Amino acid sequence: MTDQPDTMQYKARSPRNWGRTLKGYAFGWAWFDPVSSWALRRPFVPSSLLWAAAEQAGTSVEHFFDAAQLPRKNVHENKLAEALVHAAAARTIAQRKEAEWQQAFFGNSTAGPEARRMLEAERYAASHAYNLTRRHFGFMLKNDPPRIKSQTQSPEEIAAIYGTKFERLSLDGIANGNTAIEVSKPIERAAGVDYWLRFQSPSALLGDTVYARVLEPRGVKNPPTIIFGHGICIEYDHWRGLIDEARTLRAEGFRVIRPVAPWHGRRRLLGSFGGQPMMSRVPGGLFDAFTGAAQEWAVLANWARQASSGPLAYGGTSLGALIAQFAAEKIGERDARLRADGLFLITHSGRMTDATFNGDMAGLLGVDLSAEKHGWNRERIEAGLGLLDPARLPAVNPKQIVTVLGKRDRITPYASGLSLIDSWGVPDENRFVWDRGHFSMPLTMIRNPAPVARFREVMTQL
């Protein structure tokens, strides 16, 4: 076990992006966590709710108040009208660029490699600019910022989907090779090749189009593949400046499949922000997201096994790590061919109730956990969430699990993650326990990619 994030135990490849490295040195410290927590709680989530309401309202002030479910009292309506116009204009540009992107990458467009590269840059910039229109609603946050409103289904509604004892969370009918996958045209980059996969979600509860970005290293035949999940509210293809572990993994020779989680990115529902349904519908939103994602990862695992003879791993950060734990167990139980050969887990916990009720995330996101008013009680919610927990026996050989935990993590509580890897018997050399919190951990890993280098060693030994 290493407790020194400045000590390189494993030889990692040289960084290729000094901007990222400097960002790691500047912000990869424990002081960054309370700053990030404040930013998430105070400006980001409330402004995201207003931004999502604006998407429903268009340029109508009247419709905005209906969508946001806010009183008109003390609101500067002329300023609001201007904000709605700014958001609508940016949204129109982003939607147009997305349509052009779909045609160029998945359609019959004759656009060449350079044109596709430029179009992806334009689409990315337009999407980021649209997301930044949240700032136009900042003037509404001075008094009583909005919170995520609970839309929890009743116990009877959940029982109709998952059974009275949540028995259908077992995923007996998990998908495998029966789902057709479309592969986009590629983009050539200095580090390798990027392209996208898309397919219909096998989850009847989601039923939308799943997207996954694939980042392949250059010059590596049959590379090890990792399906790597992202955190809640994280939308890599739509926000600039996010810390993306996928690029570090590719630099270490991995082919990375980065699926978009339910209700994020291109899967985001109109009038919501990324991941909002997961938070507004506890526990049903978590059930739908985890069971849906596991079925989707099975489809991706099948594609990966067909596309490369190298080993296959599951992994992720935060929410993505929790999904990876769940998917590895459920998929491996049902199809040995799709079983993960390794796990790479960053800032994860051992129990969903720890992350949901005992960590700080619900408070930071302004989530209403008072599901009792919808007919639930805490014990019944915990019973259901417990079925999303990983087993005390690991889904893969513990020697092939690499884990990164932060002692100051108050989002996916450190003690919960430590208890899990203790029960799994993860060897000390595969544990990276640093004096960091949830948000400073990815930044710390930029300047010290030792966990990624160790995981590369583990996977290349298979």
C-alpha positions, 0 to 999 in steps of 0.5 A: 500500500502506498500513502505517498502520492509524490513517490513513483513506485511504478515506471509510467510513460512520459506525460504528453500534455504538459498543460494537464501535468501543470494542472495536476501540480496546481490543483492536486492537493487536499485544499481543492476538495472543499473548494470543489464541494462548494462549487458543486453545491452552490453555483453548479447544481442550482444553475444547472436546474435553471439551465435545464428549465430554460431548455424546456421554456425556450425564450418564454419567461412564463414557461420558464417559471412553470418548468423551474417550479419557482415563484416569480417574486423578486426575479428580474424578468428582463434579465431572465429574458436575456438569459433565456435568449442567450441559452436558446441561441447557444442551444441552436448552434450546439444542436446544429453541430451535433446533427452535422456530427451525426451525419459525418460520423455515422451517416453517408457524409463524404467528409474526409479525416481532416474535415471530421477532426475539425467538425468534432472540434467545432461540435465540442466547442459548441456543446461546451459553450451551451453548457456555459450558458448556465452562468447567465442564470447566476443572478437568480442564485443570490437568495434561495437557490433551487434544489433537486426535487424528489420524483421518487416512485412509490414502493408499489411502482418499484415492486411492479418493475423489480419485484416486492423483494427487488428480486429482478435486480438480479439481472437474469436476462442480461444481454450479450451478443444479440445487440447490433453495434454501429461503429463511427468513422474515426479521428486520427490523433497523435496519441492514437485513434478515436471513434464512437460506438452506438447501439440500442440500450438492451434495458427496456427501462432506458430504451435509448441510444447508448454511446461509447467513445473508444480511444485506441493507442497507436501501434499496439496490436490486440491491446488490453481493453478497459471499459471505463465509467465516469462520475455523476454529472461528468460529460466528457464529450460536452465539457472542456477541461475535465480530467480524463483518465481515459487518455492516461490509460491510452498513453499506457497502451490500453484501448479504452471504451468509455460508455456514457452513463444513463441520462448523461451526455447524448443520453441526457433527457430534455429539461434535465442536466446530466445524471439528474434522474438518478438523483431525483428518483432515489432509489428507483433511479439508481436501480434503473441506472445500474441495471441498465448500465450493466446490460450495456457493459455486457454488450460492450464487453462482447464487442471488445472480446470480438475486436481484440484477443487482449485481456479485458478489464472493467473500471471507473471513477466514482459512479463509474467505479460503482457501476464497474463493481456491479457489472463485473459481478453480474456479467461474470456470473452469467457469461464466463466469456465476458468476465472481466480479467481485471478491475481498476477502481478509483474513489469507490465504496463498498456499500451503496448506502454509504455513498447515498446516505453516509457520504456528502454527495446528496447534500452537495447535489441538493438531493431530497432523500426524504423518500418516506413521504412517498411511502418508503422507509430507510430500511426498505431503501437500504435493502434495495440498494444493498442488492447493488453492492459488490459481493464480499468475494471479488468477481475477479482474482484480487491480484488483478484488482488495482484500487485508488482510495482517498483518506479524505474522501467524503463522497464515496466514504474511504472506510467503506472502500477500504472495508471492501478491498480488505474483504476482497484480499487486494494485495498491498502493492495494488492499493493506492491510499493517498491523503486526498479527497474525492475531487483532488484524487484525479488531479493527483493522478495526473502528476503521479500515474503510478496506479495506471502504471501498476494496472498496466503491469497487472494486465500485461502479465495475463 
